[in-house]
């Protein structure tokens, strides 16, 4: 795997005046540091596929020399200090600490994801264990109740608060809770294990924090290591290993090789992927071609945008 950081050029959809307005403290001749996710990441799959760089979804050799691999939080943190870096994160993780770039001239906002004008849109999905593959009925029924809660208006409010876009819902938890008798018992000695996409981690934690008191105070355990592990550890090759999960998440569509048993997979929300830079960077917008050439290594320094 290629290591360290290599500069590259980004073709910007900025005017000459905009690119030139860097001031004395930001050096446009500097190399650009490239940050990406690992090949198990749904965010990487969505980003590379969305910019038309499919060959780089699972092949690091297609990327510019010197790229840095980090997780969603790591890339966000890196852009706080690396004035000459570029990376990409989930829209649900974007805050004012870094600059989220326009994509093809469209702002990365929830409204623009909803109206389908923002191009790097992707689903947030979930997967359960096969319904005959739980250690006991209590764990299975809590898992099913959690999915039902997630699909209520109560769940939708939490998903919205965490920056993603829930699917349409009409029922409240109070409307349906009588269908889940497991939640009326004491479950304080039951642990339900959640994993998969780290882009969904904060949403999953917020949902379980709200739901656990409504369902017998079960103990939610979170270990989010990437979208591929969402399926692998519920119905795939690691479902019976030490890292098994009851519920997994993927921030991308499931692959053909990840087709689960009937009634165990679905979507919880929509999200988008955002290219990010340091706030001091004058760049405001990129295109898919810009990003392909950046991540493919055809462009090496910031001043080539001039």
C-alpha positions in Angstrom: 0.0 0.0 0.0 1.3 3.5 -0.8 2.2 5.5 2.2 2.6 9.1 3.5 1.3 12.2 1.8 1.9 13.3 -1.8 0.9 16.6 -3.2 -1.2 16.9 -6.3 -3.1 19.5 -8.2 -6.8 20.2 -8.2 -8.5 21.8 -11.1 -11.0 24.1 -9.4 -14.2 25.4 -10.6 -13.1 28.8 -9.4 -12.3 31.9 -11.3 -8.8 33.2 -11.5 -9.6 36.0 -9.1 -11.0 33.5 -6.6 -8.0 31.2 -6.8 -5.6 34.2 -6.5 -7.3 35.5 -3.3 -5.2 33.4 -1.0 -3.4 36.1 1.0 0.1 35.9 2.4 -0.6 33.0 4.8 -2.0 30.4 2.4 0.6 29.2 -0.1 -1.1 28.1 -3.4 2.2 26.6 -4.6 2.0 23.9 -1.9 1.4 20.3 -2.5 -2.0 18.9 -1.7 -2.3 16.1 0.8 -4.8 13.4 -0.2 -6.9 11.6 2.4 -9.1 8.7 1.7 -10.9 5.8 3.4 -9.9 2.1 3.3 -11.4 -0.3 0.9 -14.0 -1.7 3.4 -15.6 1.7 3.7 -19.0 2.5 2.2 -18.1 6.2 2.1 -15.1 5.3 -0.1 -17.3 3.2 -2.4 -19.9 6.0 -2.6 -17.3 8.7 -3.2 -15.2 6.9 -5.8 -18.3 5.6 -7.6 -19.9 9.0 -7.5 -17.0 10.7 -9.2 -16.7 8.0 -11.9 -13.5 6.4 -10.5 -14.9 2.9 -10.0 -11.6 1.2 -10.4 -10.4 2.9 -7.2 -13.2 1.6 -5.0 -11.3 -1.4 -3.9 -7.9 -0.9 -5.5 -5.4 1.4 -3.7 -2.9 1.1 -6.6 -5.2 3.4 -8.6 -4.7 6.3 -6.2 -2.0 8.9 -6.2 1.2 8.0 -4.5 1.4 9.1 -0.9 -2.3 9.1 0.0 -3.3 8.8 3.6 -5.9 6.4 4.8 -8.0 7.4 7.8 -11.5 6.9 9.1 -14.4 9.4 9.0 -13.4 11.1 12.2 -9.7 11.0 11.4 -10.2 12.7 8.0 -12.4 15.4 9.6 -9.8 16.0 12.3 -6.9 16.1 9.8 -8.6 18.9 7.9 -8.7 21.0 11.0 -4.9 21.3 10.9 -3.8 20.4 7.4 -4.2 23.6 5.4 -3.2 21.8 2.1 -5.2 18.6 2.5 -8.4 17.3 0.9 -10.6 14.5 2.1 -14.2 13.4 2.1 -16.7 12.6 4.9 -20.3 11.9 5.4 -22.6 14.9 5.2 -24.0 13.9 8.6 -20.5 14.5 10.1 -20.0 17.9 8.5 -19.8 20.9 10.8 -18.4 24.4 10.7 -14.9 23.3 11.7 -14.0 22.5 8.1 -15.2 23.6 4.7 -17.5 21.4 2.8 -17.1 22.0 -1.0 -19.8 22.4 -3.5 -20.0 19.5 -6.0 -20.7 20.5 -9.5 -21.7 23.9 -8.2 -24.3 22.6 -5.7 -24.0 23.1 -1.9 -23.8 20.0 0.2 -27.1 20.4 2.2 -29.9 18.2 3.3 -32.3 20.2 1.1 -30.2 19.6 -2.0 -30.0 15.8 -1.2 -33.8 15.7 -0.8 -34.4 17.5 -4.1 -31.7 15.4 -5.9 -29.6 18.3 -7.1 -26.6 17.2 -5.0 -24.8 14.4 -6.9 -22.9 12.5 -4.2 -26.0 11.0 -2.5 -26.0 7.5 -1.0 -28.2 5.3 1.2 -27.7 4.4 4.9 -28.7 0.7 5.2 -29.1 -1.9 8.0 -28.8 -5.6 8.2 -29.9 -8.0 11.0 -28.7 -11.6 11.7 -30.9 -14.2 10.1 -34.0 -14.5 12.2 -33.2 -18.2 13.0 -29.6 -17.3 14.0 -30.0 -15.5 17.3 -28.9 -17.0 20.6 -32.3 -16.5 22.1 -35.7 -15.0 21.4 -35.0 -12.0 23.6 -32.0 -10.8 21.6 -33.9 -11.3 18.3 -37.0 -9.5 19.5 -35.1 -6.5 20.9 -33.3 -6.3 17.5 -36.6 -6.3 15.7 -38.1 -3.8 18.1 -35.1 -1.5 17.5 -35.6 -1.6 13.7 -39.3 -0.8 14.2 -38.4 2.1 16.5 -35.9 3.4 14.0 -38.6 3.5 11.3 -41.1 5.6 13.5 -41.4 9.4 13.6 -39.4 9.2 16.9 -36.5 7.5 15.1 -36.8 10.0 12.2 -36.4 12.9 14.5 -33.2 11.4 15.9 -31.8 10.7 12.5 -32.6 14.3 11.4 -30.9 15.7 14.5 -27.8 13.7 13.6 -27.6 15.3 10.1 -29.0 12.5 7.9 -32.3 12.3 6.0 -34.9 9.8 7.3 -37.3 7.9 5.2 -41.0 8.9 5.4 -42.7 7.6 8.5 -46.2 8.0 10.1 -46.3 5.9 13.3 -44.9 6.9 16.6 -43.3 4.4 19.0 -46.4 4.7 21.2 -48.5 3.6 18.2 -46.7 0.3 17.8 -45.0 -0.5 21.1 -47.7 -3.0 22.1 -46.5 -5.2 19.2 -43.2 -5.7 20.9 -43.9 -7.3 24.3 -40.1 -7.8 24.8 -39.8 -4.1 25.7 -42.1 -4.4 28.7 -39.7 -6.8 30.5 -36.5 -6.1 32.3 -33.7 -6.5 29.7 -30.9 -4.8 31.7 -28.8 -8.0 31.5 -29.1 -8.2 27.7 -26.4 -6.8 25.4 -27.2 -6.0 21.8 -24.2 -5.5 19.6 -24.1 -2.9 16.8 -21.4 -2.5 14.1 -20.6 -1.8 10.5 -20.3 1.7 9.0 -18.6 4.3 11.1 -20.4 7.0 9.1 -23.6 5.8 10.8 -22.0 5.3 14.2 -23.3 8.6 15.7 -26.8 8.0 14.4 -26.8 4.5 15.7 -25.6 5.6 19.1 -28.2 8.3 19.3 -30.9 5.9 18.4 -29.9 3.2 20.9 -29.5 5.8 23.7 -33.1 6.9 23.1 -34.5 3.4 22.6 -32.8 1.4 25.4 -34.9 2.9 28.2 -38.0 2.2 26.1 -37.1 -1.5 25.8 -36.2 -2.7 29.2 -32.9 -0.9 29.5 -30.9 -3.4 27.3 -27.2 -2.6 27.0 -26.2 -1.3 23.5 -22.6 -2.1 22.5 -21.1 -0.3 19.5 -18.1 -1.3 17.5 -18.2 0.4 14.0 -15.3 -0.7 11.8 -16.7 -0.2 8.2 -19.6 -1.1 6.0 -18.2 -4.4 4.9 -18.2 -5.6 8.5 -21.9 -4.7 8.8 -22.8 -7.7 6.7 -19.8 -9.9 7.5 -20.4 -9.9 11.2 -24.2 -10.5 11.1 -24.7 -12.9 8.2 -21.2 -13.3 6.6 -17.9 -15.0 7.4 -17.5 -13.5 10.9 -21.1 -14.0 12.1 -20.0 -16.6 14.6 -16.7 -15.0 15.6 -15.7 -13.0 18.6 -16.8 -9.8 16.7 -20.3 -11.0 15.8 -23.0 -8.4 15.7 -26.8 -8.4 16.1 -27.3 -5.4 13.9 -24.9 -4.0 11.2 -25.0 -0.9 9.1 -23.7 0.0 5.6 -23.3 3.5 4.2 -23.7 2.1 0.7 -25.9 -0.3 -1.2 -25.3 -3.9 -0.3 -23.3 -5.9 -2.8 -24.6 -8.9 -4.7 -22.5 -11.0 -2.4 -24.2 -9.4 0.7 -27.7 -10.5 0.0 -29.2 -11.5 3.3 -32.1 -13.7 4.2 -35.6 -12.4 3.7 -36.7 -9.7 6.1 -33.2 -8.8 7.4 -32.1 -5.8 5.3 -33.4 -2.3 4.7 -32.7 1.4 4.5 -32.9 3.8 7.4 -31.9 7.1 5.8 -30.3 9.0 3.0 -26.9 10.8 3.3 -24.4 12.4 1.1 -20.6 12.5 0.8 -18.8 15.8 1.0 -15.3 16.7 -0.2 -13.7 18.8 2.6 -10.7 21.2 3.0 -9.3 23.4 5.7 -11.3 26.6 6.3 -8.3 28.7 5.1 -8.4 27.1 1.7 -10.0 29.5 -0.9 -11.5 26.6 -2.9 -15.3 26.6 -2.9 -16.3 24.0 -5.5 -15.1 20.9 -7.3 -16.4 18.7 -10.1 -16.2 14.9 -10.5 -13.4 15.4 -13.1 -11.4 17.5 -10.6 -11.7 14.9 -8.0 -10.8 12.0 -10.3 -7.6 13.8 -11.4 -6.8 14.7 -7.8 -7.2 11.1 -6.5 -5.7 9.6 -9.6 -2.6 11.7 -9.3 -2.8 13.8 -12.5 -2.8 17.0 -10.6 -0.2 17.7 -7.9 -0.2 21.3 -6.5 -2.8 23.8 -5.6 -1.5 26.6 -7.9 -2.4 24.6 -11.0 -5.9 25.9 -10.5 -4.7 29.4 -11.7 
